[in-house]
Amino acid sequence: MDYNDPYIPSLSKTRHYNFNLSSVNLDESALKGYDCLLIITDHSCYDYEFLLEHAPLIVDTRGVIKKNHQKVIRA
């Protein structure tokens, strides 16, 4: 499991969880290595066209991908 958020560079330990994760880059090769990309925030700094082009499957919970596309699941 990985995540990317330009505003949260790492997930620190909390009272109940210790994810020990750092935000990863979303470049072309990284995106192609994932089974699915889950969009759970709608930051305006993301290039959603780039994500659509390179991710194999996208679950869009924020409605940020406006195109109807076979690899986008709206949730």
MDAnalysis code that builds the backbone (N, CA, C; Angstrom):
import MDAnalysis as mda
import numpy as np

u = mda.Universe.empty(225, n_residues=75, atom_resindex=np.repeat(np.arange(75), 3), trajectory=True)
u.add_TopologyAttr("name", ["N", "CA", "C"] * 75)
u.add_TopologyAttr("resid", np.arange(1, 76))
u.add_TopologyAttr("resname", ["MET", "ASP", "TYR", "ASN", "ASP", "PRO", "TYR", "ILE", "PRO", "SER", "LEU", "SER", "LYS", "THR", "ARG", "HIS", "TYR", "ASN", "PHE", "ASN", "LEU", "SER", "SER", "VAL", "ASN", "LEU", "ASP", "GLU", "SER", "ALA", "LEU", "LYS", "GLY", "TYR", "ASP", "CYS", "LEU", "LEU", "ILE", "ILE", "THR", "ASP", "HIS", "SER", "CYS", "TYR", "ASP", "TYR", "GLU", "PHE", "LEU", "LEU", "GLU", "HIS", "ALA", "PRO", "LEU", "ILE", "VAL", "ASP", "THR", "ARG", "GLY", "VAL", "ILE", "LYS", "LYS", "ASN", "HIS", "GLN", "LYS", "VAL", "ILE", "ARG", "ALA"])
u.atoms.positions = np.array([
    [0.844, -1.177, 0.000],
    [0.000, 0.000, 0.000],
    [0.887, 1.237, 0.000],
    [0.576, 2.164, -0.866],
    [1.278, 3.445, -0.950],
    [0.238, 4.551, -0.980],
    [0.699, 5.769, -0.797],
    [-0.180, 6.912, -0.942],
    [0.611, 8.092, -1.460],
    [-0.109, 9.065, -1.980],
    [0.506, 10.311, -2.408],
    [-0.378, 11.460, -1.949],
    [0.231, 12.403, -1.247],
    [-0.451, 13.634, -0.867],
    [0.618, 14.701, -0.694],
    [0.576, 15.750, -1.509],
    [1.605, 16.784, -1.427],
    [1.563, 17.565, -0.112],
    [0.464, 17.480, 0.613],
    [0.323, 18.223, 1.857],
    [0.618, 17.389, 3.104],
    [0.708, 16.082, 2.935],
    [1.006, 15.184, 4.061],
    [2.152, 14.270, 3.628],
    [3.407, 14.688, 3.873],
    [4.559, 13.922, 3.387],
    [4.767, 12.569, 4.071],
    [4.252, 12.407, 5.277],
    [4.372, 11.107, 5.946],
    [3.240, 10.936, 6.935],
    [2.930, 9.682, 7.213],
    [1.902, 9.361, 8.205],
    [2.618, 8.946, 9.483],
    [2.477, 9.742, 10.500],
    [3.160, 9.437, 11.750],
    [2.312, 8.513, 12.622],
    [2.940, 7.995, 13.633],
    [2.284, 7.070, 14.551],
    [1.199, 7.806, 15.333],
    [0.077, 7.139, 15.471],
    [-1.011, 7.672, 16.281],
    [-1.258, 6.724, 17.450],
    [-2.222, 7.048, 18.245],
    [-2.520, 6.215, 19.421],
    [-2.880, 4.782, 19.028],
    [-3.579, 4.620, 17.909],
    [-4.056, 3.288, 17.521],
    [-3.350, 2.682, 16.310],
    [-2.648, 3.500, 15.523],
    [-2.070, 2.999, 14.269],
    [-0.638, 3.478, 14.092],
    [0.142, 2.647, 13.426],
    [1.492, 3.033, 13.036],
    [1.701, 2.572, 11.599],
    [1.293, 3.401, 10.653],
    [1.394, 3.035, 9.249],
    [2.829, 3.074, 8.746],
    [3.636, 3.983, 9.266],
    [5.032, 4.124, 8.858],
    [5.139, 4.243, 7.328],
    [4.391, 5.185, 6.761],
    [4.368, 5.394, 5.317],
    [4.786, 6.813, 4.976],
    [5.386, 6.959, 3.808],
    [5.729, 8.268, 3.266],
    [5.087, 8.409, 1.896],
    [4.709, 9.617, 1.567],
    [4.108, 9.900, 0.272],
    [5.073, 9.527, -0.849],
    [4.559, 8.852, -1.875],
    [5.377, 8.423, -3.011],
    [5.110, 9.308, -4.216],
    [6.016, 9.296, -5.170],
    [5.828, 10.030, -6.421],
    [4.847, 9.298, -7.324],
    [4.072, 10.058, -8.053],
    [3.135, 9.466, -9.007],
    [3.642, 9.682, -10.424],
    [4.714, 8.984, -10.751],
    [5.223, 9.070, -12.112],
    [4.653, 7.921, -12.939],
    [4.944, 7.935, -14.212],
    [4.366, 6.954, -15.139],
    [4.667, 5.515, -14.735],
    [5.914, 5.210, -14.415],
    [6.265, 3.826, -14.080],
    [5.623, 3.386, -12.769],
    [5.524, 4.273, -11.793],
    [4.885, 3.912, -10.525],
    [3.406, 3.609, -10.742],
    [2.728, 4.450, -11.497],
    [1.296, 4.254, -11.737],
    [1.018, 2.945, -12.452],
    [1.848, 2.590, -13.402],
    [1.640, 1.336, -14.133],
    [1.896, 0.108, -13.263],
    [2.597, 0.279, -12.151],
    [2.875, -0.829, -11.248],
    [1.755, -1.129, -10.261],
    [0.755, -0.260, -10.195],
    [-0.365, -0.457, -9.272],
    [-1.522, -1.154, -9.969],
    [-2.310, -1.886, -9.218],
    [-3.530, -2.494, -9.746],
    [-4.648, -1.472, -9.840],
    [-4.650, -0.521, -8.896],
    [-5.746, 0.427, -8.813],
    [-5.274, 1.707, -8.134],
    [-5.809, 2.823, -8.572],
    [-5.559, 4.124, -7.964],
    [-6.873, 4.585, -7.347],
    [-6.854, 4.903, -6.067],
    [-8.041, 5.347, -5.353],
    [-7.917, 6.839, -5.094],
    [-8.835, 7.614, -5.638],
    [-8.820, 9.062, -5.434],
    [-9.772, 9.383, -4.285],
    [-9.204, 9.892, -3.188],
    [-10.022, 10.212, -2.022],
    [-9.906, 11.678, -1.616],
    [-9.220, 12.466, -2.431],
    [-9.142, 13.904, -2.216],
    [-9.187, 14.592, -3.565],
    [-9.572, 15.843, -3.578],
    [-9.674, 16.534, -4.867],
    [-8.758, 17.760, -4.904],
    [-7.504, 17.554, -4.522],
    [-6.519, 18.638, -4.593],
    [-6.400, 19.135, -6.031],
    [-6.369, 20.435, -6.206],
    [-6.279, 21.006, -7.550],
    [-4.887, 20.855, -8.166],
    [-3.904, 20.443, -7.385],
    [-2.537, 20.314, -7.904],
    [-2.318, 19.012, -8.682],
    [-3.259, 18.085, -8.649],
    [-3.090, 16.836, -9.378],
    [-3.429, 17.008, -10.855],
    [-2.681, 16.322, -11.684],
    [-2.952, 16.286, -13.122],
    [-3.796, 15.030, -13.374],
    [-5.098, 15.185, -13.314],
    [-5.989, 14.042, -13.437],
    [-5.946, 13.409, -14.820],
    [-5.653, 14.169, -15.846],
    [-5.483, 13.607, -17.189],
    [-4.284, 12.657, -17.222],
    [-3.190, 13.049, -16.563],
    [-1.987, 12.200, -16.480],
    [-2.322, 10.907, -15.738],
    [-3.042, 11.018, -14.635],
    [-3.424, 9.830, -13.868],
    [-4.300, 8.913, -14.713],
    [-5.248, 9.487, -15.434],
    [-6.129, 8.705, -16.293],
    [-5.348, 7.997, -17.394],
    [-4.350, 8.651, -17.919],
    [-3.554, 8.070, -18.994],
    [-2.694, 6.895, -18.522],
    [-2.187, 6.935, -17.291],
    [-1.179, 5.966, -16.871],
    [-1.622, 4.951, -15.820],
    [-2.676, 5.208, -15.084],
    [-3.145, 4.242, -14.086],
    [-4.000, 3.180, -14.764],
    [-3.880, 1.916, -14.361],
    [-4.654, 0.858, -15.012],
    [-6.141, 0.879, -14.656],
    [-6.481, 1.330, -13.454],
    [-7.856, 1.389, -12.982],
    [-7.932, 2.506, -11.953],
    [-8.997, 3.283, -11.980],
    [-9.157, 4.387, -11.033],
    [-10.522, 4.299, -10.379],
    [-10.543, 4.348, -9.060],
    [-11.781, 4.485, -8.307],
    [-11.825, 5.935, -7.845],
    [-12.765, 6.683, -8.382],
    [-12.858, 8.120, -8.143],
    [-13.980, 8.398, -7.152],
    [-13.627, 8.662, -5.903],
    [-14.635, 8.936, -4.879],
    [-14.970, 10.420, -4.776],
    [-14.275, 11.266, -5.540],
    [-14.478, 12.707, -5.468],
    [-15.096, 13.310, -6.723],
    [-15.263, 12.513, -7.757],
    [-15.864, 13.002, -8.988],
    [-14.989, 13.987, -9.750],
    [-13.674, 13.795, -9.669],
    [-12.750, 14.737, -10.305],
    [-12.438, 14.377, -11.750],
    [-12.673, 13.148, -12.137],
    [-12.438, 12.753, -13.526],
    [-13.775, 12.865, -14.253],
    [-13.853, 13.863, -15.094],
    [-15.123, 14.204, -15.743],
    [-15.433, 13.333, -16.951],
    [-14.393, 12.786, -17.597],
    [-14.613, 11.948, -18.777],
    [-15.204, 10.607, -18.377],
    [-16.114, 10.114, -19.205],
    [-16.546, 8.735, -19.047],
    [-15.463, 7.869, -19.656],
    [-14.941, 6.965, -18.895],
    [-13.844, 6.119, -19.353],
    [-14.014, 4.736, -18.745],
    [-13.684, 3.710, -19.514],
    [-13.888, 2.329, -19.073],
    [-13.041, 1.951, -17.868],
    [-11.956, 2.659, -17.594],
    [-11.138, 2.296, -16.446],
    [-11.395, 3.170, -15.223],
    [-12.482, 3.946, -15.239],
    [-12.856, 4.780, -14.100],
    [-14.133, 4.261, -13.480],
    [-14.071, 4.005, -12.188],
    [-15.244, 3.604, -11.411],
    [-15.578, 4.762, -10.491],
    [-16.775, 5.258, -10.600],
    [-17.198, 6.355, -9.733],
    [-17.843, 5.763, -8.476],
    [-17.369, 6.218, -7.346],
    [-17.885, 5.669, -6.078],
    [-18.363, 6.775, -5.171],
])
